[in-house]
């Protein structure tokens, strides 16, 4: 058993991560079984290899930053009206779901395995997108004309993953330092996601991916005019086709409609309620996991008729549940991640730091401004897998550069 773990642990962990990534949107229960097996093998591997286990200093820095965030969030648990429920939610959202990074950061060092994880992510998003498009065409299991992919997936769950995957895939397609198989799978993902965004009909995804696509194309297009020409033609074609359909034009226009659009109004009403909730519990919040109960009992406005289950905003959700102290910790961690990657990217212009920057901004800050992405069970796990993979590839890239400079 010991020898098997030593020889096969990276392969087994990679396969289990891919299985969990593919299953978690369809079945949380099965995904958690695979997740538990992942952590068990990781613990066994780390124990057996404890004498040779080497953790990069940058990983330790991220771990310290995350620990600071947890310390800032923890007081809200013990200041809440229901400590048991708050503690359970705190562990689930902030500890349990983040442990998915450990197999990647502690055990998977092989670049080929890490690239395999990226390829699997791109293919996974491509298949999700194609099924979402087919669903809409067939009008099969659609919600108000919108589809969630995999024939039974969450509409908003797919929307936030499209916002995460699109810029990362575009970077992979443009950056020639990545292996061809990674770039080809990313190209498949990009083309599929264009159809997937059509089927999913998320206005936020359209807007954010449009902005990210422009910025990334400019970054790589300045050194290769071909990229600007190709993306420009595709964009003109998409706008041209969409402009011929009044329903798509009207849906995009409604993105900024704050007077009659029910979805936008619902968010505005719940954000107004959040403001009062935060003011009344400014230091430590109402407690993790207690937002909905507190909202329904004391703060829900009569105008809000949808019965929303969360703030539809990462920062307002954290501030409401954990106060300004918890929000400070949340911001410190995420800003630290961006600072580290910005700093390293300016030094060596690698695609991994750029992917972390766009991935974090897209998932946490942009889409996280209109939905609670941090609390989405499948979405946040996939986010952690992709970010941890990029971080490990970045560390490997830094080691190679360092060895070259020594030689």
C-alpha positions as CSV (number, residue, x, y, z in Angstrom):
1,X,0.0,0.0,0.0
2,X,2.8,2.4,1.0
3,X,4.7,1.7,-2.2
4,X,1.5,2.1,-4.3
5,X,0.8,5.5,-2.8
6,X,4.4,6.6,-3.4
7,X,4.3,5.6,-7.1
8,X,0.7,6.4,-8.1
9,X,-0.6,9.1,-5.8
10,X,-0.3,12.0,-8.4
11,X,-2.1,10.0,-11.1
12,X,-4.8,8.9,-8.7
13,X,-5.3,12.3,-7.2
14,X,-5.5,13.9,-10.7
15,X,-8.1,11.3,-11.8
16,X,-10.2,11.9,-8.7
17,X,-10.0,15.7,-9.1
18,X,-11.2,15.4,-12.7
19,X,-14.1,13.1,-11.6
20,X,-15.1,15.4,-8.8
21,X,-15.0,18.4,-11.1
22,X,-17.2,16.7,-13.6
23,X,-19.7,15.3,-11.1
24,X,-20.1,18.0,-8.6
25,X,-22.6,20.1,-10.7
26,X,-24.8,17.0,-11.2
27,X,-24.6,15.4,-7.8
28,X,-23.3,17.1,-4.7
29,X,-23.5,13.9,-2.7
30,X,-21.4,11.8,-5.1
31,X,-19.0,14.8,-5.4
32,X,-18.5,14.8,-1.6
33,X,-17.8,11.1,-1.6
34,X,-15.0,11.6,-4.2
35,X,-13.9,14.7,-2.2
36,X,-13.6,12.7,1.0
37,X,-11.5,10.0,-0.9
38,X,-9.3,12.8,-2.3
39,X,-8.5,14.2,1.2
40,X,-7.9,10.7,2.6
41,X,-5.3,9.8,-0.1
42,X,-3.8,13.3,0.4
43,X,-3.4,12.8,4.2
44,X,-1.9,9.3,3.6
45,X,0.5,10.6,1.0
46,X,1.6,13.5,3.2
47,X,2.1,11.2,6.2
48,X,4.2,8.7,4.2
49,X,6.3,11.4,2.6
50,X,6.4,13.7,5.6
51,X,10.2,13.7,5.8
52,X,10.6,14.9,2.2
53,X,7.5,17.1,2.1
54,X,8.5,20.5,0.8
55,X,6.0,23.4,0.8
56,X,6.9,26.4,-1.3
57,X,7.3,29.7,0.6
58,X,4.6,31.3,-1.6
59,X,2.1,28.6,-0.7
60,X,2.9,29.3,3.0
61,X,2.2,33.0,2.4
62,X,-1.2,32.3,0.8
63,X,-1.9,30.0,3.8
64,X,-1.1,32.7,6.3
65,X,-3.3,35.2,4.4
66,X,-6.2,32.7,4.4
67,X,-5.6,32.1,8.1
68,X,-5.9,35.8,8.8
69,X,-9.2,35.8,6.9
70,X,-10.5,32.9,9.1
71,X,-9.5,34.7,12.3
72,X,-11.4,37.8,11.2
73,X,-14.5,35.7,10.3
74,X,-14.4,33.5,13.4
75,X,-15.7,36.1,16.0
76,X,-19.0,36.3,14.0
77,X,-19.6,32.6,14.8
78,X,-19.5,33.1,18.6
79,X,-21.3,36.4,18.6
80,X,-24.3,34.9,16.7
81,X,-27.7,33.9,18.1
82,X,-27.2,30.3,16.9
83,X,-23.6,29.3,17.5
84,X,-24.1,25.7,16.4
85,X,-25.6,26.6,13.1
86,X,-23.1,29.4,12.5
87,X,-20.1,27.1,13.3
88,X,-21.4,24.4,10.9
89,X,-21.8,26.9,8.1
90,X,-18.4,28.5,8.8
91,X,-16.7,25.2,8.6
92,X,-18.5,24.2,5.4
93,X,-18.0,27.4,3.5
94,X,-14.6,28.6,4.7
95,X,-12.8,25.4,5.6
96,X,-14.2,22.3,4.1
97,X,-14.6,23.6,0.5
98,X,-11.2,25.2,0.5
99,X,-9.4,22.0,1.4
100,X,-9.7,21.0,-2.2
101,X,-6.5,22.9,-2.9
102,X,-4.4,20.6,-0.6
103,X,-4.1,17.6,-3.1
104,X,-2.8,20.0,-5.8
105,X,-0.5,22.2,-3.7
106,X,0.9,19.4,-1.5
107,X,1.0,16.3,-3.7
108,X,0.7,17.1,-7.4
109,X,4.1,18.4,-8.7
110,X,4.1,17.0,-12.2
111,X,3.5,19.6,-14.9
112,X,1.9,17.0,-17.2
113,X,-0.6,16.2,-14.4
114,X,-1.3,19.8,-13.8
115,X,-1.8,20.5,-17.5
116,X,-4.1,17.4,-17.6
117,X,-6.3,19.1,-14.9
118,X,-6.4,22.3,-17.1
119,X,-7.4,20.3,-20.2
120,X,-10.1,18.6,-18.2
121,X,-11.4,21.9,-17.0
122,X,-11.6,23.3,-20.5
123,X,-13.3,20.2,-21.9
124,X,-15.7,20.2,-18.9
125,X,-16.7,23.8,-19.6
126,X,-17.0,23.0,-23.3
127,X,-19.4,20.1,-22.7
128,X,-21.4,22.2,-20.2
129,X,-21.7,25.0,-22.7
130,X,-22.7,22.7,-25.6
131,X,-25.4,21.0,-23.5
132,X,-26.7,24.4,-22.4
133,X,-27.0,25.5,-26.0
134,X,-28.8,22.3,-27.0
135,X,-31.1,22.6,-24.1
136,X,-32.2,26.0,-25.2
137,X,-32.7,24.9,-28.8
138,X,-34.8,22.0,-27.7
139,X,-36.5,24.0,-24.9
140,X,-35.6,21.1,-22.6
141,X,-35.5,22.0,-18.8
142,X,-35.1,25.7,-19.4
143,X,-35.9,28.3,-16.8
144,X,-37.5,31.4,-18.4
145,X,-35.7,30.6,-21.6
146,X,-32.3,30.0,-19.9
147,X,-30.4,26.8,-19.5
148,X,-27.8,25.5,-17.0
149,X,-26.0,22.9,-19.0
150,X,-25.7,19.1,-18.3
151,X,-29.5,19.0,-18.8
152,X,-30.0,19.5,-15.1
153,X,-27.5,22.2,-14.0
154,X,-28.1,25.4,-12.2
155,X,-28.5,28.4,-14.5
156,X,-26.6,30.8,-12.2
157,X,-24.0,28.1,-11.4
158,X,-23.2,27.8,-15.1
159,X,-23.2,31.6,-15.5
160,X,-20.5,32.1,-12.8
161,X,-18.4,29.3,-14.3
162,X,-18.6,30.9,-17.7
163,X,-17.3,34.1,-16.2
164,X,-14.4,32.2,-14.6
165,X,-13.5,30.0,-17.6
166,X,-13.8,32.4,-20.5
167,X,-10.9,34.7,-19.7
168,X,-8.7,31.8,-18.6
169,X,-9.4,29.9,-21.8
170,X,-8.7,33.0,-23.9
171,X,-5.3,33.5,-22.2
172,X,-4.5,29.8,-22.8
173,X,-5.4,30.1,-26.5
174,X,-3.3,33.3,-27.0
175,X,-0.2,32.3,-24.9
176,X,2.2,30.3,-27.0
177,X,4.3,29.2,-23.9
178,X,1.6,26.7,-23.0
179,X,1.6,23.2,-24.6
180,X,-0.4,22.7,-27.8
181,X,-2.8,20.2,-26.3
182,X,-3.7,22.8,-23.6
183,X,-4.2,25.5,-26.2
184,X,-6.4,23.3,-28.4
185,X,-8.6,22.3,-25.5
186,X,-8.9,25.9,-24.5
187,X,-9.9,26.8,-28.1
188,X,-12.6,24.1,-28.0
189,X,-13.8,25.6,-24.7
190,X,-13.9,29.2,-26.0
191,X,-15.9,28.2,-29.1
192,X,-18.3,26.1,-27.0
193,X,-18.7,28.9,-24.4
194,X,-19.8,31.3,-27.1
195,X,-22.8,29.0,-27.7
196,X,-23.1,28.3,-24.0
197,X,-23.5,32.0,-23.2
198,X,-26.2,32.1,-25.8
199,X,-28.0,29.2,-24.1
200,X,-27.4,30.5,-20.6
201,X,-28.6,34.0,-21.3
202,X,-26.7,35.6,-18.4
203,X,-26.4,39.3,-18.9
204,X,-23.7,39.6,-16.4
205,X,-21.6,36.9,-18.2
206,X,-22.1,38.7,-21.5
207,X,-20.9,42.0,-20.0
208,X,-18.0,40.7,-17.9
209,X,-16.7,38.3,-20.6
210,X,-17.0,41.1,-23.1
211,X,-14.8,43.4,-21.0
212,X,-12.3,40.6,-20.1
213,X,-12.2,39.5,-23.7
214,X,-11.3,43.0,-24.9
215,X,-8.6,43.5,-22.3
216,X,-7.0,40.1,-22.9
217,X,-7.1,40.5,-26.7
218,X,-5.5,43.9,-26.4
219,X,-2.8,42.4,-24.1
220,X,-1.8,39.7,-26.7
221,X,-3.0,41.6,-29.8
222,X,-0.5,44.4,-29.4
223,X,2.3,41.8,-30.0
224,X,0.4,39.8,-32.6
225,X,-2.0,41.8,-34.8
226,X,-3.6,38.5,-36.1
227,X,-5.3,38.0,-32.7
228,X,-6.9,41.5,-32.9
229,X,-8.2,40.8,-36.4
230,X,-9.6,37.3,-35.6
231,X,-11.3,38.3,-32.3
232,X,-12.6,41.5,-34.0
233,X,-14.2,39.6,-36.8
234,X,-15.8,37.1,-34.3
235,X,-17.1,40.0,-32.1
236,X,-18.6,41.8,-35.1
237,X,-20.3,38.5,-36.2
238,X,-21.8,37.9,-32.8
239,X,-23.0,41.5,-32.5
240,X,-24.4,41.3,-36.0
241,X,-26.4,38.1,-35.4
242,X,-27.6,39.2,-32.0
243,X,-28.7,42.6,-33.2
244,X,-31.2,40.8,-35.6
245,X,-33.1,39.4,-32.7
246,X,-35.0,41.9,-30.6
247,X,-35.3,39.5,-27.6
248,X,-31.5,39.4,-27.3
249,X,-31.1,43.2,-27.8
250,X,-33.8,43.9,-25.2
251,X,-32.3,41.4,-22.7
252,X,-28.9,43.1,-23.0
253,X,-30.4,46.5,-22.6
254,X,-32.2,45.3,-19.5
255,X,-28.8,44.8,-17.8
256,X,-28.9,48.4,-16.6
257,X,-32.7,48.7,-16.1
258,X,-33.3,49.5,-12.4
259,X,-36.9,50.6,-12.8
260,X,-38.9,47.7,-14.3
261,X,-36.6,44.7,-14.6
262,X,-37.6,42.2,-11.8
263,X,-34.2,40.6,-11.4
264,X,-32.4,43.9,-11.0
265,X,-35.0,45.2,-8.7
266,X,-34.9,42.1,-6.5
267,X,-31.1,42.6,-6.0
268,X,-31.6,46.3,-5.3
269,X,-34.2,45.5,-2.6
270,X,-32.1,42.9,-1.0
271,X,-29.0,45.2,-1.0
272,X,-31.1,47.9,0.7
273,X,-32.0,45.3,3.4
274,X,-28.3,44.3,3.6
275,X,-27.4,47.9,4.4
276,X,-29.7,48.0,7.4
277,X,-28.6,44.5,8.5
278,X,-24.9,45.6,8.4
279,X,-25.6,48.9,10.3
280,X,-27.4,47.0,13.0
281,X,-24.6,44.3,13.3
282,X,-21.7,46.4,12.2
283,X,-18.8,44.6,14.0
284,X,-19.5,40.9,13.8
285,X,-22.6,40.5,11.7
286,X,-25.6,38.2,12.3
287,X,-23.4,35.1,12.0
288,X,-22.4,32.8,9.1
289,X,-25.4,30.9,7.7
290,X,-27.9,33.0,9.5
291,X,-28.5,35.6,6.8
292,X,-31.7,34.1,5.3
293,X,-33.4,33.6,8.6
294,X,-32.5,37.1,9.9
295,X,-33.5,38.6,6.5
296,X,-36.9,36.9,6.5
297,X,-37.6,37.8,10.1
298,X,-36.5,41.4,10.3
299,X,-35.2,43.0,7.1
300,X,-37.1,41.7,4.0
301,X,-38.8,44.6,2.2
302,X,-42.4,44.3,1.2
303,X,-41.4,45.1,-2.4
304,X,-39.1,42.0,-2.6
305,X,-41.4,39.3,-3.7
306,X,-38.9,36.7,-5.0
307,X,-37.8,35.4,-1.6
308,X,-34.1,35.6,-2.4
309,X,-31.9,33.2,-0.4
310,X,-28.8,35.3,-0.2
311,X,-27.4,38.8,-0.9
312,X,-26.4,38.2,-4.5
313,X,-23.1,39.9,-3.7
314,X,-20.1,38.3,-2.1
315,X,-19.1,41.4,-0.1
316,X,-22.5,42.3,1.2
317,X,-23.1,38.7,2.2
318,X,-19.9,38.5,4.1
319,X,-20.4,41.9,5.7
320,X,-24.0,41.0,6.7
321,X,-23.0,37.6,8.2
322,X,-19.6,38.5,9.7
323,X,-19.6,42.3,10.0
324,X,-16.9,44.7,8.9
325,X,-14.3,42.6,10.7
326,X,-15.1,39.6,8.6
327,X,-15.3,41.8,5.4
328,X,-11.9,43.2,6.2
329,X,-10.4,39.6,6.4
330,X,-12.2,38.6,3.2
331,X,-10.8,41.6,1.4
332,X,-7.3,41.2,2.8
333,X,-7.1,37.6,1.5
334,X,-8.4,38.3,-2.0
335,X,-6.4,41.6,-2.5
336,X,-3.3,39.7,-1.3
337,X,-3.9,37.1,-4.0
338,X,-4.2,39.8,-6.7
339,X,-1.2,41.7,-5.3
340,X,1.1,38.6,-5.4
341,X,0.1,37.8,-9.0
342,X,0.2,41.4,-10.3
343,X,3.7,41.7,-8.8
344,X,5.0,38.4,-10.3
345,X,3.3,39.0,-13.7
346,X,5.1,42.4,-14.1
347,X,8.4,40.5,-13.5
348,X,8.0,37.6,-15.9
349,X,4.7,37.9,-17.8
350,X,3.7,34.2,-17.3
351,X,0.2,33.0,-18.2
352,X,-0.4,31.5,-14.8
353,X,-0.4,34.7,-12.8
354,X,-2.4,36.4,-15.5
355,X,-5.0,33.6,-15.3
356,X,-5.1,34.0,-11.5
357,X,-5.7,37.7,-11.8
358,X,-8.5,37.4,-14.4
359,X,-10.0,34.3,-12.7
360,X,-10.1,35.9,-9.2
361,X,-11.4,39.3,-10.5
362,X,-14.0,37.6,-12.6
363,X,-15.3,35.1,-10.1
364,X,-14.9,37.0,-6.8
365,X,-15.2,40.6,-7.8
366,X,-17.2,40.9,-11.0
367,X,-19.7,38.1,-11.0
368,X,-19.4,38.2,-7.2
369,X,-20.9,41.7,-7.3
370,X,-24.2,40.3,-8.7
371,X,-24.3,36.8,-7.1
372,X,-22.9,35.0,-4.1
373,X,-20.2,33.0,-5.9
374,X,-18.3,32.2,-2.7
375,X,-21.3,30.2,-1.4
376,X,-22.0,28.2,-4.5
377,X,-21.0,24.7,-3.6
378,X,-19.9,23.4,-7.0
379,X,-18.7,26.8,-8.3
380,X,-16.3,27.6,-5.5
381,X,-14.8,24.1,-5.5
382,X,-14.0,24.3,-9.3
383,X,-12.7,27.8,-8.7
384,X,-10.3,26.5,-6.0
385,X,-9.1,23.6,-8.3
386,X,-8.3,26.0,-11.2
387,X,-6.6,28.6,-9.0
388,X,-4.5,26.0,-7.2
389,X,-3.5,24.4,-10.5
390,X,-2.4,27.8,-11.8
391,X,-0.5,28.5,-8.6
392,X,1.3,25.2,-8.7
393,X,2.2,25.8,-12.4
394,X,3.4,29.3,-11.5
395,X,5.7,27.9,-8.8
396,X,7.1,25.3,-11.3
397,X,7.7,28.1,-13.8
398,X,9.5,30.2,-11.2
399,X,11.8,27.2,-10.3
400,X,12.7,26.7,-14.0
401,X,13.5,30.4,-14.4
402,X,15.6,30.4,-11.3
403,X,17.6,27.3,-12.5
404,X,18.1,28.9,-15.9
405,X,19.5,32.1,-14.3
406,X,21.9,30.0,-12.1
407,X,23.2,28.2,-15.2
